[in-house]
Amino acid sequence: MSSVSEGRFPSSSVPSITRTPRRTTLLTGDGVRIEAVYTPCTAGSGSAGGGVPGETAVVLAHGFTGSVDRPALLRAAEVFAQRAAVITFSFRGHGRSGGRSTVGDREVLDLAAAVAWARSLGHRRIVTVGFSMGGSVVLRHAALYTAPEAGEFTGEESGTSGAERVGSRSGPRAEAHTAHEGRVTAHIGAHTDAVVSVSAPARWYYRGTAPMRRLHWVVTRPTGRLVGRYGFRTRIHREDWNPVPLSPVEAVPLITAPLLIVHGDRDPYFPVDHPRMLAGAAGDGAELWLEHGMGHAENAADEGLLSRIADWTDSA
């Protein structure tokens, strides 16, 4: 299982924001087909942060074994759609998407495709919100994909059917990525403008709780992967990470976008030292919410919490 090295994927360029729901299939940089759903803002203005009405889209990244049609993600999408357009998608190996789950490694390509699609629909400001595995993915994505600098050549050409050319990054940030994940390139338009990570791990290979020991069994053992496929409808890649991707706690210091870390104090998977480690690594670059009585990820996020997160995305 090779770590991420972003390629190119086709995307259409639409000059105005679409107002109708749609379901589509996206193609990631490594050629995996990802199911995605667009939900337009249900509010009258659809504005965020005092910006142009409808300019913001929120991209929701589900947890392991989730998908676009799971009730918890649908509930979250409904709450966020009251303030902004929403894109949901199924990670590789989940739902109707192709490929196999790499449990947070190459899933950054899936998120990048969803973000780029949001921009192609006319949204100028993108907020990524991830839960559990999706929470680790939004952190790595925000570190790997950065907004183009002023005057930087984007590689976009007229009459190219919206395909985006990929160019290599340079400098300390790219060197840090390269040390962990090999050659790093980025798609223009695939970056995020604000990040929310909910119930994410700080470090890989954590086995300190019973649920995480069971999850490792599902991911690493042939019988476990069968349980994942037929019990949880999740197709899991059989190969180990090689190389090991940048961990969430290593990614956080590289994030320049506004960052919110949300975690429950009754999370059965990752205890509160994980969010505190992430917040510590971010320094003054992140806000930490420790939610009293909350469990794990989107299934534990009630409407009140989702509404507060949505309010934060408005003002970030």
Protein Blocks (a to p, Z undefined) as FASTA:
>chain_A
ZZdddddddddddfbdcfbdcddddddfkopacdddddddfbfnlpahhiaehkaccddd
ddehiafklmklmmmmmmmmmmbccdddddehiajbgcjdehhpammmmmmmmmmmmmmn
opabdcdddehjlmmmmmmmmmmpccddehiaehiaehilopacddddedjklmmmmmmn
opadddehiacfbdcdehiafbehiakbfklmmmmmmmmpmklmmmmmmmnopacdfbdc
ddddddfklmmmmpmbdcdddddfkbfkbccklmmmmmmmnmmmbccdddehiaehjklm
cfklmmmmmmmmmmZZ
